[in-house]
Amino acid sequence: LNPNATNRPQDSNNWTNGFHPDEGSTFIKMIGNVVQSKLSYAQGQSRAYEFNNWKRKSDMIAVDGYVDGNNNQNGGPRITYNNYKSEDRIWPVKGNEIVLNSGLTDEYVHMIPKSL
């Protein structure tokens, strides 16, 4: 996650969240994700996972994934969060397999313009 891919100056009030279930979200499972984030321009505001206790958020799970930082907010009721952390982004084999097998399957690659 890089909210500022152009490296232009940003307003520190710009919040950027990777996984941000909106108000009223419940019973969402996020299993087996690898999240590398560059959210430092708004420290304390930008989060890879935001399961805050705001307007009926509850009962969500983020487990068996791999993250590179502590930028999470998990204050909602009945939140289960358990991911492997490596600030150096050195994942166990299973984490690397997720990365290597991510993206479009071969049958959909033709939909992406060659210019990309």
N, C-alpha and C positions, 0 to 999 in steps of 0.2 A: 504494500500500500504506500503510494507516494502521492500525497495530495498536492505536491508542488513539483511536478516533473520538469518544469522549465527553470526552476531555481530562481524565480523572480521574487522580489520582496513581498512578504505576506503580512496581512494584518493579524496580530496575535489573537484577535477575537474570533478568527475563523476556526470553528470546530470541525474536525474531520474524524469520523468513526468508520472503522472497517465493517464490523457487524453491529448494526444498531437496530434491533427490533423496535418498531415504533410503539407508541402508546397503545395499550390494549393487547399487545402480543402475548400469547401464552402457548405452552406446549410445543415449543420449537426445539428441535434437536440439531446441533451442529457437530458432526462427528468426523474426525479425520481430516482436518484442514491444516495446511501449513501457512502461517501468516508471518511475513517479514514486513516490518513497518518502518517507515521513516516519517514520524509524526512529531519530531522534536521542536518544530517552530512554534507549537502551541502547547508546551509542556503543561500537564495537569488538565488540559482540556481535550486533547485528541486521544482517542482510545482505540485499540484494536477490537476489543469487545466491550460493548456498553449495555449491560443488563441493569440499569439503574432502577430505583424504586420510584417510578414516575407514572402516574395515571394507569394503573391496572396491569403493569407488566409483571409476569410471574411464570413459574414452572417451566424454565428453559434449561437446556443442557448444552454445554460446549466441552467435549471430552475427546481424548485420544488424538489430540492435535499437537502441533508444534509451533511455538511462538518465540520471538526474540526479545521480549521485553515485559515489563510490569505495567504496561499502560492499559489496565483494565478497570472497569467499574462494575462491581457485581453486588449491588445493594438491594436488588429486587427480591421478593420472597420466593423461596424454594428454587434457587438457582444452583445448578451443579456445574462447577468449572474445574476441570482437571486436565491440563495440557502440559506437555514436556517443554521446558524452557531452556534455551541456549542463546545467550547474547551474541555468541560468535557464529550462530547459525550452523552449528555442526549437529546434524540430526542423526539419530540411530537409523539403521537400514530402512525400517518401515517409513520413516519420515521422508527419506530420499526417494523411496518407491512412489509415494504420493506425488512428489514433485515431478518425477520422470513420467508418470502416467497421467498428468493433468493436461488440460487443454482439449481441443476438439479431437474426436475420433476421426479416422481417415475418411469415413463416408461424408463428413461435413467440411473438410478442408477446402474443397472447391468453392465454397461460399465466401471465402475471404479474398478480397482483391489482391492480386500479386503485388501491387504497389505498397502494401503493408509489410 
